[in-house]
Amino acid sequence: MKSHLQQLKTDVVSACRILSQRNLVEGFGHVSARIPDSDLLLITPRISLALVTEAELLTLNMQGEVVQGSHPAPFEAPLHTAIMRLKPGVDAITRIHARVANIFSVTDRKLEPVHNHGSFFSGGVPLFQRPDLISTTKLAEEVAQVLSDKPAVLLRGNGQVTVGRTIAEAVMMAIYLEEAAEILYGALQIGTPIPLTTDESARRRIEALPPVDLERAWNFFKNRVDEK
């Protein structure tokens, strides 16, 4: 049986493959996961997520220093360490470049939920207004503040960040974020979208991804990449 750390590494690489297969990353992007009962995290190195292996994963401390691994850390590693430090309930992060969600980051149109899987983004996905790469602690802490208690934040013209209590949850938030953007974008082409209310979103979230269905979805997406 795999150790908890080994399973975490396997899940990080599964996340990389899923995000790549869904075209949520293309060459760039990164994934991280908190190592339980420590002040350390696993993170993908500066290697395409479609290609990274378990052996190439890095271990960072919360100051962003590599304590294990030989490859360069992502340029935006401060983004991961700042969110992990400031948000103890976050145990996994994806940094992605979803195309349709990115459209909403460069317009004044809020990305808000109009369907059940979008209910996690009730009130609209927050937007970090600066187009900079998040390469400093100061910028990273600003992103964390904009993220607040939401599962995702748009980075203006620069992709998105999703978070979760588990790797599976952070990945599903990435998938659902782009799905929410696609459906809202499509609705805008043919009429006036009808956003979910706060109450509707709250009810839908309970039904959309209970633990049994989170595991179901995670296993489905893992199986699809394992078949390749």
C-alpha positions, 0 to 999 in steps of 0.5 A: 500500500502506498504511503500518504506522501506517495499517494499525494504525489500520484494524485498531483501527477493525475491532476496534471494529466487531467488538466492537460487533457481538458486543455486547461493548461498547455505547456504552462501551469502548475499544481501544488498540494500541502503535505499534511502535518508539516509546513511543506508542500509538493509542487510541480517544477518548471516542466509541462504538466503533460510531461511531469513525473512523480520523481520530478515533483519538488518539495517547498517550504512556506518561504518558497525554498526547495527542500527536495528536488533538483528542477527549478521551481515555477516562477509563480511559486510564491502564489502557492506558498502565500495561499497555503500560508494565509488559508489553512483550509486550502490544501491544493491549488491549480494554476491554469489557463482556461481559454473561455474563463480568460475572456471574462478576465479581460472584460467588464462582464462578471463570470457568474453562475447560470447552471448547477456546476457553476453554483460554486462561483456564487456571486461571481468569480473575483478578479485580480486586476493586475496582469503581472505574473505572480512572482513576488510574495506581495503580489501573491498575498494580494491575490490571496486576499482577492480570492478570499473564501472563494474556490477560484480567482481570475487573473486579468489576462493571465489565467486562473487559480482554483483551490480545494481541500483536496487535489480532487476538489481543486481540479474539479473547481478548475473543470467547473470554472471553465464549464461555467464560463463556456455556458455563460458565454454561450448564453450571452450569444443568444439572450440574457443569461439568468444567474443563479441566486445566492439561495439557488447556488447554495442548494445546488452546491449541496447536490452538485458535489457531495463527497461520493460524487467528488470521488466519482468524478475524480475516478472518472477523470483519472480513468480517462488519463490512465487509458492513454 
